[in-house]
Amino acid sequence: MARWHSCNILQIASDANRLWPFDAKGGSFALTREHRAALDEPLPSRLIVKSWSSLWQPRLNVAWLPPENVFLRVIELPRSSFEETFAMVELQLEKLSPMPVAQIVWTIQILPRAGNPPRQNETETGAKAEAASPAESKVEDLQTAVVVIAERSVVEEFLGKLEGRSYLADRLEVPMLDQLAATPATEDGAWMYPLVLAGQNAVLVAWWCDGALRSLSYVVLPPGGDRANNLKAQLAQLAWAGELEGWLTAPPKRWHLVADPAHAAEWESALREGLNEPVQVVPPLPPAELAGHTARRAAASSSRATLLPPEFPARYHQQFIDRLWLRGLVTTGVLYAIGVAIYFCAAGLLAIQTQKAEKAVTDISGSYTNALLLKARYDVLKERQELKYAALDCWKIVAEQLPPNITLQRFSFADGKRLSLSGTAASDQVNTLFDFNTAMQKVTANGRPVFSSQGSEPVSPHPAGSGVAWSFSLQLQNAAEAP
């Protein structure tokens, strides 16, 4: 049970569909709600359809097979494990089944016996029981198994109806087994369970003798005529069959009717009139509680103990995997489409913004070009303004720094950046020329040198007549900062 997260029990009745969802809690199942709907109304898909969450929260879908579609047989076997008991029943299946074995599906349910508690090692007990002879077998070494048989074609048709309601069953169960197990058969006698078989009122008669279930038989109540005598005759036939089989040695002393008040009124009067004996009425399990018993039994049962043909679970599982793949692909496609839509929306938005920016550039391009042109003109005019008196300032500096014994013959100021000087001097004034050049390079204005040491040409005196001719050039530090 621990591997199941939830369980659904579905009953398809003649008037409505009833669904009981259960959640696994505390080692059992707790009913969450009860859903009742018309036959043509779809079942709630969120409760029955398996999805991605079923991978880590497995859900068990169980459907109740209608009682008119099953045959019940009671067999007594040596106590053993379930697998060994299943194999023993399989060997006797041809004798137990009313139809060819190839045309049926079947399962078994082990019922407890009074005074026969379960043992810890069922396999060892079964081996001892098989080794012993029938005469040596004891009552405590036997177990009662109910063999449930259904026609395969009927089961497949029923599964088709379930598939039409989008209900893919993991198991098919017979609720009467849970009702039998829950009934406190504390004494020998006949226990009767009213039900409806193919639209007719019927009763399932369970014969208990020596603390064990001996027989299960259906008795149909005719719609008209002497119903009490007809019921008495059918019950008498069942009693004679029990006497012939050897398990019924005396007529039942107690008759029990397991029915709700609605059915008890009809059946109790017919039984009292036909049998002329008292009938004890026992309330049955409510449908929701009976569904809880089925959920617990189905969750704990072996995978072989089911009426569901094996090819159906395999097909349902493959459909489940295919559905997950398909949903995954669809989800991926939707996410991809959303991503592409977001990309194109973003690209369109950026394109609009780009167009707006380009339009804005186009609108201001003329003004921008004119602004650049005006800025260039302004820079030229500013440079001219700043260099307007550069030559005069340089002439002033030369006049201030020129030694008296030195003759200046040529003064040249080119491009507003380069000052060239040349002249003559006496032969003994060569050092004075060098001092004059050094003094010119050290001249400052506004705390900064006027001329730069780079790009300047030093004094180059050379003989000329009775004296020397000299020349040198100076590069303005920065035309914009020229004094």
NUVEX-419435 format. One line per 2 residues: their letters; for each residue x, z, y of C-alpha. Coordinates in steps of 0.05 Angstrom, whole numbers. Each point is the difference from the previous one (the first is absolute). Layout:
BEGIN
a> X,Z,Y ~ ... .
This chain:
BEGIN
ma> 0,0,0 ~ 58,12,46 .
rw> 14,-74,6 ~ -69,-15,28 .
hs> -15,11,73 ~ -74,-15,-2 .
cn> -54,-22,-49 ~ -66,-38,8 .
il> -58,5,-48 ~ -52,-56,4 .
qi> -68,-1,-32 ~ -42,-63,2 .
as> -71,23,-13 ~ -63,-41,-2 .
da> -19,20,71 ~ 65,12,37 .
nr> 75,5,-1 ~ 30,70,3 .
lw> 73,12,17 ~ 36,67,-3 .
pf> 70,0,32 ~ 46,57,-21 .
da> 67,24,27 ~ 52,32,-45 .
kg> 9,72,22 ~ 29,60,-35 .
gs> 4,-33,-69 ~ -72,-23,3 .
fa> -45,-47,39 ~ -41,19,60 .
lt> -61,-40,21 ~ 7,-28,70 .
re> -67,-33,9 ~ -57,-34,-38 .
hr> -18,-72,16 ~ -67,-29,-20 .
aa> -18,-72,15 ~ -49,-54,-22 .
ld> 20,-47,-55 ~ 10,-58,49 .
ep> 38,42,50 ~ 77,-6,-3 .
lp> 41,60,-18 ~ 46,29,55 .
sr> 65,-39,-8 ~ 42,55,32 .
li> -18,46,-59 ~ 7,-48,-59 .
vk> 49,-56,20 ~ 74,15,-14 .
sw> 50,-14,55 ~ 73,14,16 .
ss> -13,75,1 ~ -21,-4,-73 .
lw> 74,-11,-18 ~ 17,72,18 .
qp> -71,28,-2 ~ -29,-30,-64 .
rl> -75,-5,-5 ~ -39,1,-65 .
nv> -64,-41,-2 ~ -48,21,-56 .
aw> -68,-30,-16 ~ -54,29,-44 .
lp> -22,-47,-55 ~ -76,0,-8 .
pe> -21,39,-63 ~ -38,-59,-30 .
nv> 65,-38,-6 ~ 37,49,-45 .
fl> -4,25,-71 ~ 20,71,-16 .
rv> 26,22,-68 ~ 23,69,-21 .
ie> 58,6,-49 ~ 37,60,-28 .
lp> 75,-7,-9 ~ 60,45,-14 .
rs> 28,31,63 ~ 59,-40,28 .
sf> 26,-29,64 ~ -42,-50,39 .
ee> 43,-59,-21 ~ -6,18,-73 .
tf> -75,12,6 ~ -8,-67,36 .
am> 37,-35,-57 ~ -44,35,-53 .
ve> -63,-22,35 ~ 27,-71,6 .
lq> 8,-3,-76 ~ -74,17,-8 .
le> -25,-42,57 ~ -31,-55,-42 .
kl> -43,52,-35 ~ -20,35,65 .
sp> -14,-61,43 ~ -68,-34,-2 .
mp> 34,-65,22 ~ 63,-38,-21 .
va> 62,35,25 ~ 25,-62,37 .
qi> -63,2,43 ~ 3,73,23 .
vw> 39,47,45 ~ 3,72,-20 .
ti> 31,68,15 ~ -6,72,-25 .
qi> -13,68,30 ~ 21,64,-34 .
lp> -52,55,4 ~ 16,74,-11 .
ra> -29,37,-60 ~ -26,71,3 .
gn> 53,49,-25 ~ 52,-54,-3 .
pp> 49,11,58 ~ 51,-54,17 .
rq> 68,7,-31 ~ 67,-7,33 .
ne> 28,-51,-48 ~ -55,-50,-15 .
te> 48,-49,-34 ~ 25,51,-50 .
tg> -72,22,-15 ~ -22,-71,-12 .
ak> 57,-11,-48 ~ -18,62,-40 .
ae> -73,-21,-2 ~ 17,-70,-26 .
aa> 45,29,-53 ~ -55,46,-26 .
sp> -54,-24,-46 ~ -73,-4,26 .
ae> -18,60,-43 ~ 56,40,32 .
sk> -17,-18,72 ~ -28,57,40 .
ve> -50,-2,56 ~ 52,21,51 .
dl> 43,-59,-21 ~ -53,-50,20 .
qt> -20,-29,67 ~ -61,-37,25 .
av> 10,-68,34 ~ -54,-40,34 .
vv> 13,-75,-8 ~ -27,-41,58 .
ia> -12,-73,-16 ~ -24,-55,47 .
er> -8,-75,-9 ~ 56,-37,35 .
sv> -45,-53,30 ~ -45,54,30 .
ve> 59,37,29 ~ 28,-65,30 .
ef> -68,-15,31 ~ -2,70,29 .
lg> 70,-8,28 ~ -23,-65,32 .
kl> -55,38,36 ~ 52,51,24 .
eg> 46,-56,25 ~ -60,-29,38 .
rs> -2,66,37 ~ 76,-2,12 .
yl> 9,59,-46 ~ 59,-11,-47 .
ad> -6,55,-52 ~ 61,33,-31 .
rl> -42,33,-53 ~ -70,-3,-30 .
ev> -29,67,-21 ~ -64,26,-33 .
pm> -28,59,40 ~ -37,26,-61 .
ld> 66,22,-31 ~ 12,47,59 .
ql> -71,26,-5 ~ 10,14,-74 .
aa> 66,36,13 ~ -31,41,56 .
tp> -62,22,-40 ~ 10,70,-28 .
at> -21,-14,-72 ~ 5,73,-22 .
ed> -46,-7,-60 ~ -19,-52,-52 .
ga> -58,-46,15 ~ -19,-64,35 .
wm> 18,-12,73 ~ -37,-56,34 .
yp> 21,-36,64 ~ -54,-44,33 .
lv> 23,-67,28 ~ -24,-71,12 .
la> 19,-56,-48 ~ -16,-70,24 .
gq> -58,26,42 ~ -29,44,-55 .
na> -1,75,-4 ~ 47,25,-54 .
vl> 37,62,-21 ~ 69,9,-30 .
va> -4,50,-57 ~ 63,40,-15 .
ww> -1,39,-65 ~ 45,61,-3 .
cd> 12,35,-66 ~ 52,53,-18 .
ga> 27,-2,71 ~ 16,-74,-1 .
lr> -35,-63,24 ~ -24,-39,-61 .
sl> -41,-58,26 ~ -21,-38,63 .
sy> -63,-43,-1 ~ -47,-32,49 .
vv> -75,11,-4 ~ -44,-45,43 .
lp> -67,26,24 ~ -53,-54,-5 .
pg> -37,-16,65 ~ -69,9,-33 .
gd> -34,23,-64 ~ 10,66,-35 .
ra> 66,16,32 ~ 5,70,-29 .
nn> -8,-23,-73 ~ 47,-59,12 .
lk> 53,47,28 ~ -11,47,-59 .
aq> 9,-56,-50 ~ 65,-24,32 .
la> 29,70,2 ~ -20,10,-73 .
ql> 37,-64,-19 ~ 62,26,35 .
aw> -6,66,-38 ~ -7,-36,-67 .
ag> 62,-41,16 ~ 38,65,14 .
el> -23,29,-66 ~ 23,-63,-37 .
eg> 68,4,34 ~ 5,73,-20 .
wl> 11,34,67 ~ -73,21,10 .
ta> -23,50,-52 ~ -62,26,36 .
pp> -46,-24,56 ~ 23,19,70 .
kr> -23,69,21 ~ 10,-12,74 .
wh> -15,-60,43 ~ 34,-7,67 .
lv> -18,-47,56 ~ 54,-13,52 .
ad> -40,-29,57 ~ -16,8,73 .
pa> -70,23,19 ~ -26,-71,10 .
ha> 18,-21,-71 ~ -10,68,-32 .
ae> -75,0,15 ~ -11,-66,-37 .
we> 45,12,-59 ~ -16,74,-11 .
sa> -74,-13,-9 ~ 14,-58,-49 .
lr> 50,43,-40 ~ -45,61,-3 .
eg> -59,-42,-22 ~ 39,-40,-52 .
ln> 44,55,-29 ~ -48,58,10 .
ep> 60,43,15 ~ 28,31,63 .
vq> 49,-41,42 ~ 53,32,43 .
vv> 13,-37,65 ~ 72,0,26 .
pp> 17,-30,68 ~ 51,-56,-3 .
lp> 60,-9,45 ~ -17,-28,68 .
pa> 23,-73,8 ~ 55,18,50 .
el> 27,55,-46 ~ -5,-47,-60 .
ag> 40,-51,39 ~ 53,53,13 .
ht> 6,13,-75 ~ 8,-74,-12 .
ar> 54,-5,54 ~ 40,56,-31 .
ra> -7,-28,-70 ~ 17,-71,21 .
aa> 61,22,39 ~ 27,40,-59 .
ss> -18,-51,-55 ~ 49,-46,-35 .
sr> 3,-72,22 ~ -25,-20,-69 .
at> -62,43,5 ~ -41,-49,40 .
ll> -55,-51,-9 ~ 33,-47,49 .
pp> 29,-63,-35 ~ 75,-1,11 .
ef> 0,-69,34 ~ -42,26,58 .
pa> 49,54,25 ~ 56,-51,-5 .
ry> -40,-51,41 ~ -22,53,51 .
hq> 72,23,9 ~ 24,-72,11 .
qf> -56,-10,50 ~ 21,64,35 .
id> 72,-24,5 ~ -21,-69,23 .
rl> -46,31,52 ~ 57,44,26 .
wl> 46,-61,5 ~ -54,-40,35 .
rg> -15,55,49 ~ 75,9,12 .
lv> 7,-75,14 ~ -61,0,45 .
tt> 25,62,37 ~ 69,-33,8 .
gv> -33,-64,24 ~ -43,38,50 .
ly> 61,39,25 ~ 39,-65,6 .
ai> -57,-33,37 ~ -4,60,47 .
gv> 75,-3,11 ~ -3,-75,15 .
ai> -59,11,47 ~ 39,55,36 .
yf> 61,-46,4 ~ -40,-57,29 .
ca> -35,46,48 ~ 67,28,23 .
ag> 29,-70,5 ~ -60,-23,40 .
ll> 6,60,46 ~ 74,-13,10 .
ai> -15,-74,13 ~ -51,19,53 .
qt> 50,48,31 ~ 54,-54,-2 .
qk> -47,-50,33 ~ -16,50,54 .
ae> 75,13,10 ~ 15,-74,2 .
ka> -56,-12,50 ~ 25,57,42 .
vt> 71,-29,-2 ~ -29,-68,18 .
di> -38,30,57 ~ 61,36,28 .
sg> 53,-51,-19 ~ -4,-35,68 .
sy> 3,66,37 ~ 57,23,-45 .
tn> 40,-63,13 ~ -11,6,74 .
al> 21,73,-5 ~ 64,-19,-35 .
ll> 15,-54,51 ~ -13,48,57 .
ka> 43,53,-34 ~ 57,-51,-7 .
ry> -6,-20,73 ~ -2,73,19 .
dv> 63,14,-40 ~ 35,-59,34 .
lk> -23,22,68 ~ 19,72,-15 .
er> 68,-22,-24 ~ 10,-42,63 .
qe> -23,58,42 ~ 49,47,-34 .
lk> 57,-50,5 ~ -18,-23,70 .
ya> 56,40,32 ~ 46,5,-60 .
al> 52,-49,30 ~ 1,38,66 .
dc> 7,66,-36 ~ 58,-28,-40 .
wk> 32,-27,63 ~ -8,68,31 .
iv> 34,33,-60 ~ 57,-51,2 .
ae> 9,12,74 ~ 3,74,-10 .
ql> 48,-3,-59 ~ 45,-57,22 .
pp> 70,24,20 ~ 24,-22,68 .
ni> 61,-38,-26 ~ -41,-42,-47 .
tl> -30,-66,22 ~ -68,-21,-28 .
qr> -7,-75,0 ~ -59,-11,-46 .
fs> -63,42,-14 ~ -49,-27,-52 .
fa> -65,32,-25 ~ -29,-41,-57 .
dg> -69,8,-32 ~ -7,68,32 .
kr> 43,30,-56 ~ 71,-21,8 .
ls> 46,14,59 ~ 65,-41,5 .
ls> 55,16,50 ~ 65,-36,15 .
gt> 54,1,54 ~ 74,10,17 .
aa> 46,58,9 ~ 72,16,12 .
sd> 45,4,-60 ~ 8,74,7 .
qv> -76,12,0 ~ -12,-15,-74 .
nt> -13,73,-17 ~ -48,3,59 .
lf> -39,-56,-32 ~ -7,39,-64 .
df> -23,61,38 ~ -50,-43,37 .
nt> -28,-26,-67 ~ -5,71,-28 .
am> -33,25,62 ~ -52,-56,-3 .
qk> -17,18,-73 ~ -9,73,18 .
vt> -49,-12,57 ~ -66,36,-13 .
an> -69,-4,30 ~ -55,50,-12 .
gr> 46,37,-49 ~ 12,-62,-44 .
pv> 57,-50,-3 ~ -15,-64,37 .
fs> 44,-45,-42 ~ 7,-2,-75 .
sq> 66,2,-38 ~ -25,-53,-47 .
gs> 0,-72,23 ~ 49,14,57 .
ep> 66,-36,8 ~ 61,41,22 .
vs> 46,-17,57 ~ 45,-59,-15 .
ph> 54,-7,54 ~ 46,-61,0 .
pa> 54,-24,49 ~ -23,-42,58 .
gs> 52,-18,53 ~ 32,63,29 .
gv> -55,45,-29 ~ -49,4,-58 .
aw> -69,-27,-12 ~ -50,44,-35 .
sf> -71,-4,-28 ~ -47,43,-43 .
sl> -74,4,-15 ~ -49,57,-10 .
ql> -65,2,-39 ~ -58,38,30 .
qn> -22,59,-44 ~ -73,-20,4 .
aa> -29,-50,47 ~ -63,40,5 .
ea> 39,62,21 ~ 48,-35,47 .
p> 5,36,66 .
